[in-house]
């Protein structure tokens, strides 16, 4: 097998592994060894944080609350 064929096979396997494991960056909503499935968004104007879940159809958003029941804003 020539070098280009080997390179293409390795690149394809790497792309499949990235797609399967998720290449999205981790955030502090994630447990130590997995992904939570939620996204963390921060409002640029207020600095308040929101949790998102789902896709365009059936998506959800909710304010992120601290242990005292107040919204997390930085």
MIDONU-918416 format. One record per residue (C-alpha): residue number from 1; chain; z, x, y; residue in three letters. Coordinates in nm, 3 decimals, padded with zeros to 5 digits. Each point is the difference from the previous one (the first is absolute). Example, Ala and Ser with C-alpha at 12.3 -4.5 7.8 and 13.67 -1.06 7.14 Angstrom:
BEGIN
PT  pos  unit       pz       px       py  code
PT    1     A   00.780   01.230  -00.450   ALA
PT    2     A  -00.066   00.137   00.344   SER
// end
This chain:
BEGIN
PT  pos  unit       pz       px       py  code
PT    1     A   00.000   00.000   00.000   UNK
PT    2     A  -00.086   00.141   00.341   UNK
PT    3     A   00.240   00.038   00.293   UNK
PT    4     A  -00.126  -00.306   00.192   UNK
PT    5     A   00.045  -00.231  -00.296   UNK
PT    6     A   00.353   00.130  -00.057   UNK
PT    7     A   00.079  -00.039   00.369   UNK
PT    8     A  -00.129  -00.359   00.006   UNK
PT    9     A   00.201  -00.095  -00.308   UNK
PT   10     A   00.321   00.147   00.143   UNK
PT   11     A  -00.061  -00.168   00.340   UNK
PT   12     A  -00.062  -00.334  -00.171   UNK
PT   13     A   00.320   00.026  -00.205   UNK
PT   14     A   00.199   00.095   00.311   UNK
PT   15     A  -00.141  -00.298   00.191   UNK
PT   16     A   00.089  -00.239  -00.282   UNK
PT   17     A   00.354   00.137  -00.021   UNK
PT   18     A   00.048  -00.037   00.376   UNK
PT   19     A  -00.126  -00.358  -00.014   UNK
PT   20     A   00.232  -00.087  -00.288   UNK
PT   21     A   00.312   00.162   00.143   UNK
PT   22     A  -00.057  -00.116   00.356   UNK
PT   23     A  -00.073   00.254   00.267   UNK
PT   24     A   00.179  -00.192   00.275   UNK
PT   25     A   00.286   00.193   00.157   UNK
PT   26     A   00.352  -00.087  -00.107   UNK
PT   27     A   00.242  -00.152   00.249   UNK
PT   28     A   00.370  -00.082  -00.001   UNK
PT   29     A  -00.059  -00.345  -00.156   UNK
PT   30     A  -00.091   00.174  -00.328   UNK
PT   31     A   00.253   00.069  -00.275   UNK
PT   32     A   00.027   00.365  -00.114   UNK
PT   33     A  -00.250  -00.005  -00.287   UNK
PT   34     A  -00.246  -00.280   00.079   UNK
PT   35     A  -00.161  -00.209   00.273   UNK
PT   36     A   00.151  -00.321   00.137   UNK
PT   37     A  -00.333  -00.167   00.070   UNK
PT   38     A   00.107  -00.063   00.359   UNK
PT   39     A  -00.135   00.159   00.313   UNK
PT   40     A   00.211   00.109   00.294   UNK
PT   41     A  -00.144  -00.074   00.344   UNK
PT   42     A   00.150   00.085   00.339   UNK
PT   43     A  -00.092  -00.192   00.314   UNK
PT   44     A  -00.126   00.258   00.250   UNK
PT   45     A   00.134  -00.192   00.302   UNK
PT   46     A   00.350  -00.094  -00.119   UNK
PT   47     A   00.061   00.256  -00.274   UNK
PT   48     A   00.117  -00.279  -00.234   UNK
PT   49     A  -00.083   00.032  -00.369   UNK
PT   50     A  -00.165  -00.257  -00.227   UNK
PT   51     A  -00.058  -00.014  -00.375   UNK
PT   52     A  -00.340  -00.113  -00.125   UNK
PT   53     A  -00.106  -00.104  -00.347   UNK
PT   54     A  -00.328  -00.111  -00.152   UNK
PT   55     A  -00.359   00.005   00.106   UNK
PT   56     A  -00.191  -00.190   00.267   UNK
PT   57     A   00.016  -00.323  -00.201   UNK
PT   58     A   00.360  -00.081  -00.080   UNK
PT   59     A   00.146   00.280   00.211   UNK
PT   60     A   00.354  -00.021   00.132   UNK
PT   61     A   00.190   00.169   00.282   UNK
PT   62     A   00.371  -00.012   00.079   UNK
PT   63     A   00.234   00.188   00.234   UNK
PT   64     A   00.185   00.289  -00.161   UNK
PT   65     A   00.374  -00.064   00.020   UNK
PT   66     A   00.290   00.244  -00.021   UNK
PT   67     A   00.321  -00.059  -00.194   UNK
PT   68     A   00.153  -00.187   00.297   UNK
PT   69     A  -00.288  -00.250   00.013   UNK
PT   70     A  -00.160   00.145   00.314   UNK
PT   71     A  -00.365   00.100   00.021   UNK
PT   72     A  -00.067   00.373  -00.035   UNK
PT   73     A  -00.139   00.123   00.335   UNK
PT   74     A  -00.021   00.363   00.106   UNK
// end
